[in-house]
């Protein structure tokens, strides 16, 4: 039986492994792996066991993360890979709501989630100084803990901020 991907607009198409290969390649990019194909093979093998017959496009990144998680105990490199995938998921979720740090802060202040004094800062300047590469200093457990406990969420428990936005919010 062929696997099917259901897009956000409702149309469906056969699952294409090359799209998963591209997604994994993006995560493995800039990593100094001695043999990236070994990591790719292990992740794809685990991913295929988790892939249902029908999957929504927005579920694929999460399934990919679930495929990486059990490999963490094998080699610490998978911790780094899982962290990069998790940061990617968080960023995608936040990017659906906000196009900038400033937009996020103004929304959070207007909805009463953040103190009104946050508007007093030069949000454009602060945004220019956010270094998203600093997410790479966290391990998977740290990223997971921040996601589950400390990143600002709305009343429906949807994540509203990226990890570096959280650190900037705390610094403010």
Order of alpha helices (4+ residues) and beta strands (2+ residues): beta-beta-alpha-alpha-beta-alpha-alpha-alpha-alpha-alpha-alpha
